[in-house]
Amino acid sequence: MSTIAENISTLAERIRSAAQAVQRDPASVGLLAVSKTKPASDLREAYDAGLRDFGENYLQEALGKQAELIDLPLIWHFIGPIQSNKTRAIAENFAWVHSVDRLKIAQRLSEQRPPELPPLNICIQVNVSGETSKSGCSPEDLPALAQAISALPNLKLRGLMAIPEPTDDRDEQNASFAAVSTLQAQMGLPLDTLSMGMSHDLEAAIAQGATWVRIGTALFGARNYGQP
Ligand SMILES: *Cc1c(COP(=O)(O)O)cnc(C)c1O
């Protein structure tokens, strides 16, 4: 087995045992492969080992890999910060966007989503770590933003995404993810998605209701920043 295939089976086991610990169906937790900085050949290996959903942070890098992997039926998720001038390409080339945190971006994605494609699946990124995090909508602004986004055509609001401040303290991890779950429940909208949990904290995220865990390092190894 390749290292990536081994990592995927280790992750499947982590997800299974985290779900079972809280009486959840492991199949209710999706594994989103976060492939930023990784070559298309690594994504192909992950595909061969059964993964279909891939998350990318940088548009140009993602478009390059999409072209290289055009022969595979992959589902592409955009998970990075979004500048206004990138919305058209995102609307045209992704099935999901996890990192919407303001209405202007959502409006542009809705206007620019090609009519022949299904609605773009949207998660609102919420900031539950206060001043320590730059991106994400504040919990105070979330209800109005969610209402406005759910009224837009060509988008389907699915739920929330969060990247809490990293910590090894399981109680702190639980508290952050529980805050996201509670915000989602309070919104009173028909939402089915909580995108939360990364390599180091997926167990706590699953305990608090994650439906996508976004995994990079534990799947592909350390990232290749700074290499040509
Ligand atoms: C890089 C990244 C991840 C993956 O993080 P790991 O700790 O490597 O698993 C998940 N979500 C987002 C938004 C990221 O940018």
The ligand as a Gaussian input file, in Angstrom:
#p B3LYP/6-31G(d) Opt

LIG

0 1
 C       -4.870000      23.515000       5.390000
 C       -6.291000      23.461000       5.856000
 C       -6.830000      22.303000       6.451000
 C       -6.032000      21.048000       6.746000
 O       -5.254000      21.188000       7.878000
 P       -4.370000      19.966000       8.465000
 O       -4.072000      20.413000       9.836000
 O       -3.183000      19.841000       7.595000
 O       -5.235000      18.755000       8.442000
 C       -8.178000      22.314000       6.774000
 N       -8.950000      23.388000       6.548000
 C       -8.475000      24.509000       5.993000
 C       -9.384000      25.663000       5.764000
 C       -7.129000      24.592000       5.638000
 O       -6.663000      25.726000       5.094000

